[in-house]
Amino acid sequence: MEDLVLASLDSAVFDVDNLIENIAYKSTDGNVINENFDPYVLEGKFRQAMSILQDCQVQTEQNIKHLEEACEKERNTWANSVAQLEELYQSTYTGQQELEMRISVISTKVIQIGHQLESKSNPRQQLVDARTTAKYLERFLDANDDVSLMFQDASKLEQAAHIIHQLYNVLQELPDEAKFTDAKNKVKERYMAIEEDLLLEFSRAQVRNDKKAMKKYIKLLSKFKGHNDCIQNFITDCLKGYFDNPNIDIFNSIPQLFVKVSELINELFDQPEKVTERLIITVYMEKLAPYVRDQLEPYLRDPGLENMEKYLQTLYTLHKKATKLSHDLQTQKISDDPAFLHKLNQYVFKTYLKTYSEYELSCLEEKFQVHLERLELTGGQRRMKPTGLSITDIIQQRLLNTDQVDESRFSPDLAAALLNDCRTAMTRITTLSEGTEASENILQCFRRLLNALGSQHIDTELQYSLQAIPGPEPKQEPDIRFFQAILQTNNSIQLIERYFVMDIAPLLLGTQQQTVLLQSKEKVFGQLEELINVGVDKSLSCIIGYARNILNEQKRSDFKPESDLSIYECSPICKRVVRSIDTQITRLEQNVDGKNLIGILNEFGLRFHRLIIDHVFKFEYNISGGLMMLQDVSEYKKCSKKFRSSTVEQLFSILHALVNLLVVVPDNLRQVITEGHLASLTRDIIESFVQLRTDYKSARLHTMISSEQ
């Protein structure tokens, strides 16, 4: 039983119910329902188990008490230890502060003693140096003393450099008298020899990459005039073989060289900034400038258009790379002068930038002419050339030399090519020009675009299109291609205007060139607009003239038939006129838009209205003839809606009301002229239409109109 209870207590989870079940099962061997079941036996087992549990509880409480006492004892022990350590730490900290104060006092005394020793030692050393210098000076002043072999020991080069430097300085202070001349020459000779030896030893140390020796010789040479030669030799050795590879990208190699050498420069030289500046100057003048020259000069030997374009693009690319190189180097704080690298760039490119503007504008002009000539050779327009021919002569030549004189020859590809060339030139100008020069170059560049695209191409093509418009009285329906010329002109003008607003105007904002360029642009556009207006007037006259020829086919007898006719539709002549007008309106709508379309259609409608009025007044009408004309005018009125003009529609509505007077019964005439559109018209206008009736006199219609008025 005890083992069973203890096993339950030792388990990870103590389950009372499970323990009770196990005790009951063990006590009865599982026969709880047996007739021989004795509950007292089971009770005894439970009491025994409870006794065991109580004993375990007592034992556990005693163990807990002993552990708590041990923990308390150990806590007190550690608390005492911590208190002792805190006291020891405080004592140690106080002692450390006292030691630091004593060290500070001692250090101050040591420094004072050092200064005192230095003040005593320096004069002594100076006396020793002066005595040594005087000793050697005496030998150099003695004309009989052979000093040619003096300072020949290479192992004592450092000592010799120190002595000869002092001798050289002393002799420089002596007057230029004959007794000192020989000594000065001898010292100068040895000075130069030792300086040369130092430079040689420095170069050898650099080859060995012996930084310690290099630094020593740099320090020695700092007292000599050859210190600059030392720096230059160092730079030359650093650059040796670095740019010999013809495939190397020099613009990427220069920053890499700087990163590679800058650490060594900082380690060796006392003033690394000066050495770095000297290195960059050498690279720009001896490496970058020749590289740029080799890239550009071949194109200048044969300055054709192709070579000149390559020259300009190469110059732009090189200058852009050089500018980026300067920016990258400037971020590494090479020099305190912010304009240092810019000045070097100017030195490299100054020769080419002087003539850049002339080459750029000349090349652009020549490229424009090539595009225009190519268009001419491929069947395009004949441009005006300085041959003494007028524009009329040139156009007449074209009309004589082509079978399709009415074919549109505007070239969108030409406009795109000219704009693309202009954009390329502008990109270079904004990079390679500065200030006023850049503004002037932009002005001249855009002027050339206006001249080539506006004056030479569009203007000439409009002139040609004007000549191709048929006369004012064509016998056949005119095919007005001038409307296509208007479309092409508007497209080209929009291209130029968009390019000006988006790209050119921001570059010239607030400059004098902006005003000049606006005037030039408006002048060219104004000339083109005048040509368009002339062409529109001529085209409308041609269209109206053809409609007039159709209307002239109607005879007086057509409107005074001898017998009454049943008239339900307009005349065939009217149908032909309306069909022709519809065709021309459709062409207009296909080629013109916006306010230009509205303006042209309005003028077209007014002229058409004038034509119909003139046509109406050519005849006299009986009732049948009046009905025929009324049907025609009704059709013209429907057609008038296509002119998109309320004025034209109103005029045709009034005309329809006036023509209606030709068929009104005389008794109703007095009432009709007081209604609708006729109510606002004068008696003269109304009577002018009533007079066209054949019964005007017989029915005494004049009296009716006069009495009403």
Disulfide bonds with the S-S distance in Angstrom:
none
